[in-house]
């Protein structure tokens, strides 16, 4: 039982880090593209000390760190609040609530901006509901 919980915790951390890292890469590439086109005006884009990959590398790393924290918080909230329930027995709205809470707190810790944290919390809740739907669907497939 403990190994299954630890495996779930590790999976949530890795999945969160991967998804947020991908988002960080997209944001970093958008910042570089906007800087080269001239949309950002006279802003120096760089990192000090230099990070491999420049701005996209820094934003990817930042996204992966925030995602790992978010995945950890979500898994711990879910384990603590839904203890004793199988994943099939958790209502979709509660699963989404825990995802929204973890994402909102992780984003607020990163940005200190309630508006961005609230918007990301909504996205985190929707993503959590989608993950639950995929998990339930995978559980319905018969083993070959």
C-alpha positions in Angstrom: 0.0 0.0 0.0 2.8 2.4 0.9 4.7 1.6 -2.4 1.5 2.3 -4.4 1.1 5.7 -2.7 4.8 6.6 -3.2 4.5 5.6 -6.8 1.5 7.8 -7.2 3.3 10.7 -5.5 6.3 10.3 -7.8 4.1 10.1 -10.8 2.3 13.3 -9.8 5.6 15.1 -9.3 7.0 13.9 -12.6 3.9 14.7 -14.6 3.5 18.1 -13.0 7.2 18.9 -13.7 6.9 17.8 -17.3 3.7 19.7 -18.1 4.8 22.9 -16.4 8.3 22.6 -17.9 6.6 22.4 -21.4 4.6 25.5 -20.5 7.7 27.3 -19.4 9.5 26.4 -22.7 6.6 27.8 -24.7 6.6 31.0 -22.6 10.4 31.4 -23.0 10.2 30.9 -26.7 7.4 33.4 -26.9 9.4 36.0 -24.9 12.5 35.5 -27.2 10.3 35.7 -30.3 8.6 38.9 -29.1 12.0 40.4 -28.2 13.4 39.7 -31.7 10.3 41.1 -33.4 10.5 44.2 -31.3 7.2 43.8 -29.4 9.0 44.2 -26.0 10.7 47.5 -26.9 14.1 48.0 -25.4 14.3 45.2 -22.9 17.5 43.2 -22.4 16.8 39.5 -22.5 19.4 37.5 -20.7 20.1 35.5 -17.6 22.9 36.2 -15.1 24.8 34.0 -14.6 24.2 32.4 -18.0 21.9 29.4 -18.0 22.2 26.9 -20.8 19.5 27.6 -23.2 19.2 31.3 -22.3 15.7 32.6 -21.5 13.8 29.5 -22.8 16.1 27.3 -20.7 15.5 29.4 -17.6 11.7 29.5 -18.0 11.7 25.7 -18.7 13.6 25.1 -15.5 11.4 27.4 -13.5 8.3 25.7 -15.0 9.6 22.3 -14.1 10.4 23.3 -10.5 7.0 24.9 -10.0 5.3 21.9 -11.6 7.1 19.5 -9.3 6.0 21.5 -6.3 2.4 21.6 -7.7 2.4 17.9 -8.3 3.7 17.2 -4.8 1.1 19.5 -3.3 -1.7 18.0 -5.3 -0.7 14.4 -4.4 -0.4 15.2 -0.7 -3.7 17.0 -0.7 -5.4 14.1 -2.4 -3.8 11.5 -0.2 -4.7 13.4 3.0 -8.2 14.5 2.0 -9.4 11.4 0.2 -7.8 8.8 2.4 -9.5 5.4 2.2 -11.2 6.2 -1.1 -10.4 4.5 -4.4 -9.9 6.8 -7.3 -13.2 5.6 -8.8 -15.0 6.8 -5.6 -13.8 10.4 -5.7 -16.3 12.7 -7.3 -15.0 14.7 -10.2 -15.7 18.1 -8.6 -13.6 17.2 -5.5 -10.8 16.0 -7.6 -10.9 19.2 -9.5 -11.0 21.2 -6.3 -7.8 19.6 -5.0 -6.1 20.3 -8.3 -7.3 23.9 -8.4 -6.1 24.4 -4.8 -2.6 23.0 -5.4 -2.2 24.9 -8.7 -3.4 28.1 -7.2 -1.1 28.0 -4.2 1.9 26.9 -6.3 1.3 29.7 -8.8 0.7 32.3 -6.1 4.0 31.3 -4.4 5.8 31.8 -7.7 4.1 35.1 -8.8 2.5 36.7 -5.7 -0.3 37.8 -8.1 -3.8 36.7 -7.1 -5.2 37.2 -10.6 -2.6 34.9 -12.2 -2.9 32.4 -9.4 -6.7 32.3 -9.8 -6.5 31.8 -13.6 -4.0 29.0 -13.1 -6.1 27.5 -10.4 -9.0 27.2 -12.9 -6.7 25.6 -15.4 -5.3 23.2 -12.7 -8.8 22.2 -11.7 -9.8 21.5 -15.3 -6.6 19.5 -15.9 -7.2 17.5 -12.8 -10.7 16.6 -13.9 -9.3 15.6 -17.3 -6.6 13.4 -15.5 -9.3 11.8 -13.5 -11.4 11.0 -16.6 -8.3 9.4 -18.2 -7.5 7.4 -15.1 -11.1 6.1 -14.9 -11.1 5.3 -18.6 -7.8 3.4 -18.4 -9.2 1.5 -15.4 -12.2 0.3 -17.5 -10.1 -1.4 -20.2 -9.9 -5.1 -19.9 -6.5 -6.6 -19.5 -5.2 -8.4 -22.6 
